[in-house]
Amino acid sequence: MDESVGTKFPEGEPSGQWTVEQLVNWSLHQYQQHTVHTAEQHVESLRLQCDNDCDNANSLLEMARDAMAAETTGPTTGKDDKPIDADAENVDPQTAGNATNAANATNADSVKSPTKTNNDAANKSKIEILVTSGPHASAKFLLRPKSDTPCYVGRSKGKKFVKNGISLGKDAEISTTHGKFLVETGLGNLGPTFYFVDVGSTNGTFLEGEQLEPEKLVRLTEGMELRLGSSNLKIMLS
């Protein structure tokens, strides 16, 4: 029996034994189901459009940040623009040359070390994901989350899932936007720390059989496996 429209009616298809009231309520129930299904399709379409619009906005924001960074850095001052000391003519050329070489060596060392550190940190800020089960089994993904740009995983085929995330469109048990991977940059020589967050998915995310609490940070470790829908994601940190 179904009481979704307020009145009971027999299971199965209508027959000659049904009353008029039962037929009317059965028809209302069918219409209700059709309306809900249509609404869900519209919501899904709007969500995909929103994802694409957000991706485009984020791309424009990144371009604007790069442009501002370039303007802030500005051109390097040439040697002809350096102020001239009034007593420069009285300085011995050899002494001046030695002082200049020492200064250049010091500047080179001060610039080289941070650059190497930054490059090492950048190379470590990535996550390798291997799908070990489900319709996308054996698929591999390389994620590079940033402190202000997480990597998303879900059934969506939006740009942020395909370009720098995980799109598992064949797994019907995964939500359109299921979860996201975040990074916390380490200080000094400390490496980055990675996290996963379930953003409130319909069927949830599981770790070792336990369902994760939505919107809660879960620290990732080498070799751990997360189950999203029918897909198992093995985490490999680099």
C-alpha positions as CSV (number, residue, x, y, z in Angstrom):
1,M,0.0,0.0,0.0
2,D,1.1,3.6,-0.7
3,E,0.0,6.5,1.4
4,S,2.1,9.2,-0.3
5,V,-1.0,11.0,-1.5
6,G,-3.0,10.6,1.7
7,T,-5.2,7.6,0.7
8,K,-4.4,3.9,0.4
9,F,-4.7,2.1,-2.9
10,P,-3.8,-1.4,-3.9
11,E,-0.3,-2.3,-5.2
12,G,0.3,-2.9,-8.8
13,E,-1.6,-1.6,-11.9
14,P,-5.2,-0.4,-11.7
15,S,-7.9,-3.1,-12.3
16,G,-11.7,-3.1,-12.6
17,Q,-12.0,-3.8,-8.9
18,W,-10.5,-0.4,-7.9
19,T,-12.7,2.3,-6.7
20,V,-12.8,5.8,-8.3
21,E,-11.0,7.2,-5.3
22,Q,-8.3,4.7,-5.6
23,L,-7.8,5.4,-9.3
24,V,-7.6,9.1,-8.7
25,N,-5.0,8.8,-5.9
26,W,-3.0,6.3,-8.0
27,S,-2.9,8.8,-10.8
28,L,-1.8,11.6,-8.4
29,H,0.9,9.3,-7.1
30,Q,2.2,8.7,-10.7
31,Y,2.2,12.4,-11.4
32,Q,4.0,13.1,-8.2
33,Q,6.8,10.7,-9.1
34,H,7.1,12.1,-12.6
35,T,7.3,15.7,-11.1
36,V,10.0,14.7,-8.6
37,H,12.1,13.0,-11.3
38,T,11.9,16.0,-13.6
39,A,12.8,18.4,-10.8
40,E,15.9,16.3,-10.0
41,Q,17.0,16.4,-13.7
42,H,16.6,20.2,-13.7
43,V,18.6,20.5,-10.4
44,E,21.4,18.3,-11.8
45,S,21.5,20.4,-15.0
46,L,21.7,23.7,-13.0
47,R,24.4,22.2,-10.8
48,L,26.6,21.3,-13.8
49,Q,26.1,24.8,-15.2
50,C,27.0,26.3,-11.9
51,D,30.2,24.2,-11.7
52,N,31.3,25.3,-15.2
53,D,30.6,29.0,-14.4
54,C,32.5,28.7,-11.1
55,D,35.5,27.1,-13.0
56,N,35.5,29.9,-15.5
57,A,35.4,32.5,-12.7
58,N,38.3,30.8,-10.9
59,S,40.3,30.8,-14.1
60,L,39.8,34.5,-14.5
61,L,40.7,35.0,-10.8
62,E,44.0,33.1,-11.3
63,M,44.8,35.2,-14.4
64,A,44.1,38.4,-12.4
65,R,46.3,37.3,-9.5
66,D,49.2,36.4,-11.9
67,A,48.9,39.8,-13.6
68,M,48.9,41.6,-10.2
69,A,51.9,39.6,-9.1
70,A,53.8,40.6,-12.2
71,E,53.0,44.2,-11.7
72,T,54.0,44.1,-8.1
73,T,57.4,42.5,-8.9
74,G,58.2,45.1,-11.6
75,P,61.3,45.4,-13.7
76,T,64.8,44.9,-12.2
77,T,66.7,48.2,-11.9
78,G,69.6,48.3,-14.4
79,K,73.1,49.3,-13.6
80,D,72.7,52.7,-15.2
81,D,69.9,53.5,-12.7
82,K,72.0,52.9,-9.6
83,P,72.9,56.1,-7.6
84,I,76.5,57.1,-7.8
85,D,78.5,57.7,-4.7
86,A,80.2,61.2,-4.6
87,D,83.4,59.5,-3.4
88,A,83.4,56.8,-6.0
89,E,86.3,58.4,-8.0
90,N,88.5,58.0,-5.0
91,V,87.9,54.2,-4.6
92,D,90.6,51.9,-5.8
93,P,89.2,49.9,-8.8
94,Q,90.5,46.5,-7.5
95,T,88.9,47.1,-4.1
96,A,85.6,48.1,-5.6
97,G,85.7,45.0,-7.9
98,N,86.3,42.7,-5.0
99,A,83.5,44.3,-3.0
100,T,81.1,44.0,-5.9
101,N,81.9,40.3,-6.5
102,A,81.4,39.5,-2.8
103,A,78.0,41.3,-2.8
104,N,76.9,39.5,-6.0
105,A,77.9,36.1,-4.4
106,T,75.9,36.9,-1.3
107,N,72.8,38.0,-3.2
108,A,73.0,34.8,-5.4
109,D,73.1,32.6,-2.3
110,S,70.2,34.4,-0.7
111,V,68.1,34.0,-3.8
112,K,69.1,30.4,-4.6
113,S,68.2,28.8,-1.3
114,P,64.6,30.0,-1.0
115,T,64.0,29.1,-4.7
116,K,65.3,25.5,-4.1
117,T,63.1,25.2,-1.0
118,N,60.0,26.5,-2.9
119,N,60.6,24.0,-5.7
120,D,61.0,21.1,-3.4
121,A,57.8,22.1,-1.6
122,A,56.0,22.4,-4.9
123,N,57.2,19.0,-6.1
124,K,55.8,17.4,-2.9
125,S,52.4,19.0,-3.1
126,K,50.7,16.3,-5.1
127,I,48.6,13.3,-4.5
128,E,48.4,10.2,-6.6
129,I,45.0,8.4,-6.6
130,L,44.6,4.8,-7.9
131,V,41.0,3.5,-8.3
132,T,41.1,-0.1,-7.2
133,S,37.4,-1.1,-7.7
134,G,34.2,0.0,-9.3
135,P,33.5,1.0,-12.9
136,H,36.6,3.2,-13.1
137,A,39.0,0.5,-11.7
138,S,42.7,0.9,-12.6
139,A,42.2,4.6,-13.4
140,K,44.9,6.9,-12.0
141,F,44.7,10.6,-11.1
142,L,47.4,13.1,-10.2
143,L,46.1,15.9,-7.9
144,R,47.9,19.1,-7.1
145,P,45.7,21.0,-4.5
146,K,46.7,24.5,-3.5
147,S,46.0,26.2,-0.2
148,D,43.2,28.2,-1.8
149,T,42.2,25.7,-4.5
150,P,41.1,22.3,-3.4
151,C,40.7,19.3,-5.8
152,Y,37.2,17.9,-6.1
153,V,35.9,14.4,-6.6
154,G,32.5,13.4,-7.8
155,R,30.3,12.3,-10.7
156,S,30.4,15.7,-12.3
157,K,32.1,16.2,-15.7
158,G,32.8,19.9,-15.0
159,K,36.1,21.5,-15.7
160,K,37.4,21.5,-12.1
161,F,36.7,17.8,-11.9
162,V,38.3,16.8,-15.2
163,K,41.2,19.3,-15.2
164,N,42.5,19.2,-11.6
165,G,40.2,16.7,-9.9
166,I,38.6,13.3,-10.2
167,S,35.5,12.7,-12.4
168,L,33.9,9.3,-11.8
169,G,30.8,9.7,-14.0
170,K,30.2,6.0,-14.4
171,D,29.7,5.4,-10.6
172,A,26.0,6.1,-10.0
173,E,26.4,5.8,-6.3
174,I,28.8,8.9,-6.1
175,S,27.3,12.3,-5.7
176,T,27.8,15.0,-8.3
177,T,30.2,16.8,-5.9
178,H,31.1,14.1,-3.4
179,G,34.2,15.4,-1.6
180,K,37.4,17.5,-1.9
181,F,41.2,17.1,-1.3
182,L,42.9,20.0,0.5
183,V,46.5,20.8,1.4
184,E,48.1,22.6,4.3
185,T,51.6,23.9,3.4
186,G,54.3,23.1,5.8
187,L,56.7,25.6,7.4
188,G,60.4,25.6,6.6
189,N,61.5,22.1,5.6
190,L,58.3,20.5,6.7
191,G,56.3,18.9,3.9
192,P,52.7,19.6,3.1
193,T,49.8,17.9,4.9
194,F,46.9,16.6,2.8
195,Y,43.2,16.2,3.9
196,F,40.0,14.8,2.5
197,V,36.5,16.2,3.3
198,D,33.2,14.7,2.4
199,V,31.1,17.7,1.5
200,G,27.8,16.1,2.4
201,S,27.4,13.3,-0.2
202,T,24.2,11.3,-0.4
203,N,25.8,7.8,0.2
204,G,28.8,9.0,2.3
205,T,32.5,8.2,2.3
206,F,34.0,5.2,4.2
207,L,37.4,4.6,5.7
208,E,38.1,1.1,7.0
209,G,34.3,0.4,7.1
210,E,33.5,3.5,9.1
211,Q,31.5,6.4,7.5
212,L,33.2,9.7,7.6
213,E,31.5,12.7,9.2
214,P,30.5,15.3,6.6
215,E,32.5,18.5,6.5
216,K,35.2,17.1,8.8
217,L,38.9,17.1,7.9
218,V,40.4,13.6,7.6
219,R,44.2,13.6,7.3
220,L,45.5,11.4,4.5
221,T,48.3,8.9,5.0
222,E,50.3,6.7,2.5
223,G,48.3,3.7,1.3
224,M,45.0,4.5,2.9
225,E,41.8,3.7,0.9
226,L,38.6,5.7,0.8
227,R,35.4,4.2,-0.5
228,L,33.1,6.5,-2.4
229,G,30.1,4.8,-3.9
230,S,31.3,1.5,-5.4
231,S,34.8,3.0,-6.0
232,N,37.8,2.5,-3.8
233,L,40.4,5.2,-4.0
234,K,44.0,4.3,-2.9
235,I,46.0,7.3,-1.6
236,M,49.7,7.6,-2.6
237,L,51.5,10.7,-1.3
238,S,54.5,12.0,-3.2
